[in-house]
Structures are given as C-alpha cells and as structure tokens.
C-alpha cells in the first residue's frame, strides 16, 4: 500500500455483503478520492473500484453440509489474508457480515493493533443473538436492526443503528413503462417475481418449485408473466441453458452472453421433472412465459403484483418495495435434516416476519414448500383480497421499522472519522 494515502480493507463473503461493500466503497471514494480501498468480495465490489485481494463469489453456503464444500477455499483465503494484513496493516479493517470467516479474522488481526469496524454483525437478524464471539476484537459495530443495537449496547460495544443499508440501495432503475418495454413485457400482463436466491444450491432446489408453482398459477390466470432476477454469483448462461430444456417454459433470457465461468450444473431440468412427477401435475399446453434477467431484483419486486422469494436478503428488499410475497426455502435432504436438528429455536425464516415478530408473509420450508402449496398461497395475493391488503399493511410497518435512509453515507463518514480523515463529532 502507498503509505502516504489512507487505506482500508473491506471483507465480505456473500452476494449481499458484496452489494453492501460495493455501495460503501463507492460512497467512500466520493467522499475521499485519495482513499485506497482493498478487499475481499466479488463483481460488484470490483466494479466499485475495490482492488480485490481474494474473490469470494464461490464461498457462500448455508448450513454444515454446504459449508464443508467450501472449507478448503476459505482456509486458504484466510491464511493468505491474515498474512497480508499482518505485513501491510490498513488504517481500518471493515468486516461485512459473513461470521464464519470474519469473526475468526477479527480474533486474529485485532490483537495486532488493526483497528476494526464490523458493519452488519453476524446473526444481527436474530432477536436472541449475543455477540460474545466478537467481544474485545472490534472497535465499533454498525448494525442494521434496532434490537441488535440494544443488545450490543447492553454487552458493552460501541454500537450504532443508522438504518438498514438496503433503504439506500433498493429502488427500481427504470419506470414501469420503460422496464416493461426493455424486457418485452406486455403492459396488459401481470408480473410475478420468482427469486431463487444467490447460492447455487438454492437455485438447484428452490427454482424448480417456483417454476412449477408459476405453471400452476398461469393455468388459472393466463395473463401472468414471471421474471427471475439472477444474482451475480449465479452463472446466468448455465441457468438459461437448463431452463431451455424444459418444454413447457417459454424462456426469454436478457442475460449477456459470456464465456461460462463455472462447470457447475444446477440440474434445474432434472429436479423440475422429478417434482412434476411427485406433484402429479400435467404441464399446461400453453408455455409459461419466463423472463430471465441479470439482476434487476429491485425493478421486479417494485413492479410485480406478488413474488415467490427465497428466504434471505431479498425478503428485506421485497418489504422495502412493498411487494406481497410468499417466502420459501428448500434444500437437499441432508440440509432439511440439519435444519430440523439445529433450527428448532428459529421462529421465522423471512425478515418481514422476524422484524415484526408475527406473520406478515406466509412461509414454507422443506417439503411444505411444495409447488402446489406455494401456488395456493400466492393466488390470493394477486387479487384485491384480504390477504393482499394485510400483506401490504404489514410490509409498510416493516419498512418504517427499518429506520431512515442514509446508512451507507453515515457509515462512510464514521469510517473516515475512525481513520482520522474527518472529525467524529456529528458524524452519525
């Protein structure tokens, strides 16, 4: 690093962290152009001008079964990053979520005298979470949830709740008219979002159920068109190739053509065919209209009448944009067994329900998240029903509970104050 310029290192490990890290880096660069920003992340952070020390695009995992698959890559990256930080300590280390990696990293490098900020501490969404794992190893914590802030303060941390960063990020990029025109959607059609998650195993297990549910809904309402926003961590070309093998889907991909960067196959066609057989469902003669888009989750959630959303960050996005949704999660048999054994204390899996501690959006897990069950719950959300009205009212409450916009800017100012670039007084 150039010793004359201030420097920070931002470490993320999942698609959501890459998103937050990218927006934070862009804000910091605008405020302090001479700041050197290095980090661990993926395509969004790279586009934001961060010099990546490691690419984390393949690291994301949920549960023990999936985590075991990425352990070798994580261990190698951990060793190299720890060695780099010890040899070239930045003015500030910014950790973004990804507790399995970042908690351990904080424990190793903070004792070396590296000032550390944890932006979105691990498990902050969980109301019963405690933070002993990072005690003594961070200088400050910025959390996106008010209950997490209260717990952190009680445990003696220097903590800030500045609002949820997605309030600054999640917004449509075009008007409804322009969005529909750009992706060849007839204005008379009703749009429904299918959000399969940002991890490969989620696309493999959740998307097939969403597709069949879409087919069942289209049978009842032929005006429906379905849109799938693919995260940057997913190989869009592979998904498009596999969807094109399903005969009852009329798939139109708007994802840019590029060399396939992954050999992984999501097995969407095979798993979908197996589910069709399990459901005893006969696919419609008229193909189901599916639009495959590169990202665009904000536009899809803003302009969809309803959505089927995989549990995760996208449920917060849906709440902010006021999109009624059914929240689902499916995995392999081993993952389902793991959840039954380890997830007994978890009351809800969707953030709108967690935030208000009541059911705002219906949730379905594992075998309960069958295509038929999903379709049955989505159907009333597409009409002017009591269910739709209650969902819209609840989502407005969630949006208000998340605080005010400005978290990214305020966090950037806090970072600059921690490295002595601006005075701390009045930062947040």
C-alpha positions in Angstrom: 0.0 0.0 0.0 1.0 3.6 -0.6 2.0 4.7 2.9 1.1 8.4 2.0 -2.6 7.6 1.4 -5.1 6.3 4.0 -6.2 2.7 3.3 -9.0 0.4 4.4 -9.7 -3.3 3.7 -13.4 -4.4 3.3 -14.0 -8.1 3.8 -17.2 -9.8 2.5 -18.1 -13.3 1.6 -21.7 -13.5 0.2 -23.7 -11.7 -2.5 -25.4 -9.4 0.0 -22.1 -8.4 1.6 -20.6 -7.8 -1.9 -23.6 -5.5 -2.5 -23.2 -3.5 0.7 -19.4 -3.4 0.3 -19.7 -2.0 -3.2 -22.0 0.8 -2.2 -19.9 1.6 0.8 -16.8 1.7 -1.3 -18.4 4.0 -3.9 -19.6 6.4 -1.1 -16.1 6.4 0.4 -14.4 7.1 -2.9 -16.8 10.0 -3.5 -16.0 11.5 0.0 -12.3 10.7 0.0 -10.9 10.1 -3.6 -7.4 9.5 -2.2 -8.5 6.6 0.0 -7.1 3.3 -1.0 -9.8 0.6 -0.8 -8.8 -3.1 -1.0 -10.9 -6.0 -0.1 -12.4 -9.5 -0.4 -15.6 -9.6 -2.5 -16.9 -10.2 -5.9 -18.1 -8.5 -9.1 -19.9 -5.6 -7.5 -17.0 -4.5 -5.3 -14.6 -4.9 -8.3 -16.9 -2.6 -10.4 -16.9 -0.1 -7.5 -13.2 0.2 -7.8 -12.1 -2.0 -4.9 -8.8 -3.8 -5.5 -9.7 -7.4 -4.7 -7.2 -9.4 -2.7 -9.5 -12.5 -3.0 -12.6 -13.3 -5.0 -15.4 -14.6 -2.7 -18.0 -15.4 -5.4 -18.0 -19.1 -4.7 -17.8 -19.0 -0.9 -21.4 -18.6 0.1 -23.1 -21.5 1.9 -25.9 -22.2 4.4 -25.6 -25.0 6.9 -22.9 -27.5 7.7 -23.4 -29.7 4.6 -22.9 -26.8 2.2 -20.2 -25.2 4.3 -18.0 -28.3 4.2 -17.7 -27.9 0.4 -16.1 -24.5 0.6 -13.8 -25.1 3.7 -10.6 -25.7 1.6 -11.0 -22.4 -0.3 -11.9 -20.5 2.8 -9.0 -21.8 4.8 -6.5 -20.9 2.0 -8.0 -17.4 1.7 -8.0 -17.0 5.4 -4.3 -17.8 5.7 -3.3 -15.5 2.8 -5.4 -12.6 4.0 -4.2 -12.9 7.6 -0.6 -12.9 6.4 -1.3 -9.9 4.1 -2.9 -7.8 6.9 -0.1 -8.6 9.3 2.5 -7.5 6.7 0.5 -4.5 5.4 -1.9 -3.3 8.1 -4.6 -0.9 6.8 -5.8 2.1 8.7 -9.1 0.3 9.2 -10.5 -3.2 8.6 -14.2 -3.3 7.7 -15.9 -6.6 8.2 -19.3 -7.2 6.5 -21.4 -10.0 7.9 -20.0 -13.5 6.9 -19.4 -14.5 10.5 -17.9 -17.9 9.8 -14.9 -16.1 8.3 -14.9 -12.6 9.7 -15.4 -13.4 13.4 -12.3 -15.6 13.2 -10.4 -13.0 11.2 -11.2 -10.3 13.8 -9.8 -12.5 16.5 -6.6 -13.0 14.7 -5.8 -9.5 13.5 -7.3 -7.1 16.0 -4.7 -8.2 18.6 -2.1 -7.0 16.1 -3.3 -3.4 16.6 -5.5 -3.2 13.4 -8.5 -1.0 14.1 -11.7 -2.9 13.2 -15.3 -1.9 12.3 -17.9 -4.6 12.0 -20.6 -3.5 9.5 -23.6 -5.8 9.9 -22.5 -8.2 12.6 -23.2 -11.9 12.1 -26.7 -13.0 13.1 -27.9 -9.5 13.7 -31.3 -10.5 12.2 -31.8 -13.0 15.1 -33.5 -11.4 18.1 -31.9 -13.8 20.6 -28.3 -13.2 19.3 -25.5 -12.4 21.6 -22.1 -11.1 20.5 -19.5 -12.7 22.8 -17.7 -14.1 19.7 -16.5 -10.6 18.7 -16.1 -9.2 22.2 -12.7 -7.4 22.5 -11.9 -7.9 18.8 -13.8 -4.9 17.2 -13.6 -1.2 17.9 -17.1 -0.4 16.6 -20.2 -2.1 15.3 -22.8 -0.8 12.9 -25.9 -2.9 12.9 -29.0 -2.8 10.6 -31.6 -3.7 13.2 -32.6 -1.8 16.3 -32.9 -4.9 18.6 -29.3 -5.8 17.7 -28.2 -2.3 18.6 -29.9 -2.6 22.0 -28.2 -6.0 22.7 -24.8 -4.7 21.6 -25.0 -1.7 23.9 -26.0 -3.8 26.8 -23.0 -6.0 26.1 -20.7 -3.0 26.2 -20.0 -2.5 22.5 -19.6 0.9 20.8 -22.6 0.4 18.6 -24.6 2.4 16.0 -28.0 1.8 14.4 -28.1 4.0 11.3 -31.0 2.4 9.5 -30.9 -0.5 7.2 -28.4 0.0 4.2 -30.9 -1.6 1.8 -33.1 1.6 2.2 -30.3 3.4 0.3 -29.8 0.6 -2.3 -33.1 -1.0 -3.2 -35.0 1.0 -5.8 -36.2 0.5 -9.3 -33.8 1.5 -12.0 -36.5 2.5 -14.5 -40.1 3.4 -14.7 -42.7 0.6 -15.0 -43.4 1.6 -18.6 -39.7 1.6 -19.5 -38.9 -1.6 -17.6 -41.8 -3.5 -19.4 -40.6 -2.2 -22.8 -37.0 -3.0 -22.1 -37.8 -6.7 -21.3 -40.6 -7.2 -23.8 -43.4 -7.5 -21.2 -46.9 -6.5 -22.5 -48.4 -3.8 -20.3 -51.6 -5.8 -20.0 -49.7 -8.7 -18.4 -49.4 -9.2 -14.7 -45.8 -9.6 -13.5 -44.9 -12.1 -10.8 -41.3 -12.3 -9.4 -39.5 -15.6 -8.9 -36.4 -15.0 -6.7 -34.5 -18.2 -6.2 -31.6 -17.0 -4.0 -28.0 -16.1 -4.6 -26.4 -19.5 -3.8 -26.0 -22.3 -6.3 -27.8 -24.9 -4.2 -30.7 -22.6 -3.7 -31.1 -22.2 -7.5 -31.0 -26.0 -7.8 -33.6 -26.7 -5.1 -35.8 -23.6 -4.9 -36.1 -22.6 -8.5 -37.8 -25.9 -9.7 -40.5 -25.5 -7.1 -41.0 -21.8 -8.1 -41.2 -22.8 -11.8 -43.9 -25.4 -11.2 -45.9 -23.1 -8.9 -45.6 -20.5 -11.8 -47.1 -23.1 -14.2 -50.0 -23.8 -11.8 -50.7 -20.0 -11.4 -50.5 -19.5 -15.2 -53.2 -22.1 -15.7 -55.5 -20.1 -13.5 -54.5 -16.7 -14.9 -53.0 -16.7 -18.5 -52.1 -13.0 -18.2 -49.3 -13.8 -15.8 -45.7 -13.3 -16.8 -42.9 -14.4 -14.5 -39.5 -12.7 -14.1 -36.3 -14.2 -12.5 -33.5 -11.9 -11.4 -30.2 -13.8 -11.2 -27.6 -12.8 -8.7 -24.1 -12.1 -9.9 -22.9 -15.2 -8.0 -25.0 -17.4 -10.3 -23.9 -18.5 -13.8 -26.7 -17.0 -15.9 -25.7 -18.8 -19.1 -25.9 -22.2 -17.3 -29.4 -21.4 -15.9 -30.6 -20.2 -19.3 -29.3 -23.4 -20.9 -31.0 -25.6 -18.4 -34.3 -23.7 -18.5 -34.4 -24.0 -22.3 -34.6 -27.8 -21.8 -38.0 -27.6 -20.1 -40.6 -27.9 -22.9 -43.5 -26.1 -21.1 -41.5 -23.0 -20.4 -41.3 -20.1 -22.9 -38.0 -18.7 -21.6 -36.5 -15.4 -22.8 -33.1 -14.6 -21.5 -31.8 -11.0 -21.3 -28.6 -12.0 -19.6 -25.4 -11.0 -21.6 -23.6 -13.8 -23.4 -20.2 -14.6 -21.9 -17.9 -17.5 -21.5 -19.2 -19.8 -18.8 -17.1 -19.3 -15.8 -18.4 -22.3 -13.9 -18.6 -26.0 -14.7 -21.4 -26.4 -12.1 -24.7 -27.7 -13.3 -27.8 -26.7 -11.3 -29.8 -29.7 -12.5 -32.9 -27.5 -12.8 -34.5 -29.6 -15.6 -34.0 -32.9 -13.8 -35.2 -31.7 -10.4 -38.2 -29.9 -12.0 -39.1 -33.1 -13.9 -38.9 -35.1 -10.7 -41.1 -32.5 -8.8 -43.7 -32.6 -11.6 -44.0 -36.3 -11.2 -44.2 -36.0 -7.4 -47.0 -33.5 -7.7 -48.9 -35.5 -10.3 -49.2 -32.3 -12.3 -49.7 -32.1 -16.0 -47.9 -29.1 -17.5 -50.0 -26.7 -19.5 -50.2 -26.8 -23.3 -49.6 -23.1 -23.5 -46.0 -22.4 -22.4 -45.4 -20.4 -19.3 -43.8 -17.0 -20.0 -40.5 -16.6 -18.1 -38.1 -13.7 -18.3 -34.5 -14.3 -17.2 -32.8 -11.1 -16.1 -29.3 -10.1 -15.0 -30.1 -8.8 -11.5 -33.0 -6.2 -11.7 -34.4 -7.5 -8.4 -35.4 -4.0 -7.4 -37.4 -3.5 -10.6 -39.0 -6.9 -10.5 -40.1 -6.5 -6.9 -41.3 -2.9 -7.5 -43.5 -3.9 -10.5 -44.6 -7.4 -9.6 -48.1 -7.9 -8.2 -46.6 -10.6 -5.9 -43.5 -12.7 -5.7 -42.1 -16.1 -4.5 -39.0 -15.2 -2.6 -36.2 -17.4 -1.2 -35.6 -16.6 2.5 -32.7 -14.1 2.8 -31.8 -10.5 1.9 -34.4 -10.4 -0.9 -37.2 -10.6 1.6 -36.0 -7.3 3.1 -35.9 -5.8 -0.5 -39.5 -7.0 -1.0 -40.6 -5.4 2.2 -39.0 -2.1 1.3 -40.6 -2.1 -2.1 -44.0 -3.2 -0.8 -44.3 -6.4 -2.8 -46.6 -9.1 -1.2 -44.7 -12.4 -1.2 -44.6 -16.0 -0.2 -41.2 -16.8 1.4 -39.8 -20.3 0.7 -36.8 -22.4 1.4 -35.9 -25.8 0.0 -32.7 -27.8 0.2 -31.3 -31.3 -0.1 -32.5 -34.0 2.2 -29.3 -33.6 4.3 -29.9 -29.8 4.6 -33.5 -30.4 5.7 -32.4 -32.9 8.3 -29.8 -30.4 9.6 -32.4 -27.7 9.9 -34.8 -30.0 11.9 -31.9 -30.8 14.3 -30.4 -27.3 14.6 -33.1 -24.8 13.8 -35.7 -25.6 16.5 -35.2 -22.2 18.1 -35.9 -20.2 14.9 -39.4 -18.9 14.9 -39.4 -17.3 11.4 -37.2 -17.5 8.3 -38.3 -14.4 6.5 -37.2 -10.9 7.5 -40.6 -9.2 7.4 -41.9 -11.7 9.9 -38.7 -11.5 12.0 -38.9 -7.7 12.1 -42.5 -7.6 13.4 -42.4 -10.9 15.2 -45.6 -12.0 13.5 -46.6 -13.5 10.2 -46.7 -10.8 7.6 -45.8 -13.0 4.6 -46.6 -16.8 4.5 -43.5 -19.0 4.9 -42.9 -22.5 3.6 -39.9 -24.7 4.4 -38.6 -28.0 3.0 -41.3 -30.4 1.9 -44.0 -28.0 3.0 -42.7 -25.7 0.2 -44.3 -27.8 -2.5 -45.3 -26.1 -5.8 -49.0 -26.6 -5.2 -48.8 -25.2 -1.7 -46.8 -22.2 -2.9 -49.3 -21.5 -5.7 -52.2 -21.7 -3.3 -50.7 -19.0 -1.1 -49.6 -16.8 -3.9 -53.0 -16.8 -5.6 -54.9 -14.5 -3.2 -52.0 -12.0 -3.3 -52.8 -11.5 -6.9 -56.3 -10.2 -6.2 -57.8 -7.5 -4.1 -58.2 -9.9 -1.3 -58.0 -9.5 2.5 -54.7 -11.4 2.4 -53.2 -8.9 0.0 -54.4 -5.9 2.0 -53.0 -7.4 5.2 -49.6 -8.1 3.5 -49.4 -4.5 2.1 -50.2 -3.0 5.5 -47.6 -5.3 7.3 -44.9 -4.5 4.8 -45.4 -0.8 5.3 -44.8 -1.4 9.1 -41.7 -3.3 8.3 -40.4 -0.5 6.1 -40.9 2.0 8.9 -39.2 -0.2 11.5 -36.0 -0.4 9.4 -35.2 3.3 10.1 -34.4 6.2 7.8 -32.3 6.1 4.6 -28.7 7.3 4.8 -27.0 4.3 6.5 -24.4 4.0 3.7 -23.4 7.7 3.8 -23.4 7.7 7.7 -21.3 4.6 7.8 -18.8 6.0 5.3 -18.5 9.2 7.4 -17.9 7.0 10.5 -15.2 5.1 8.7 -13.4 8.3 7.7 -13.7 9.6 11.3 -12.1 6.3 12.5 -9.1 6.8 10.3 -8.8 10.5 11.3 -9.8 11.9 7.9 -12.8 13.9 9.4 -13.7 14.7 13.0 -16.1 12.3 14.7 -18.3 15.0 16.2 -21.6 15.0 14.3 -20.7 12.0 12.1 -23.8 10.0 12.9 
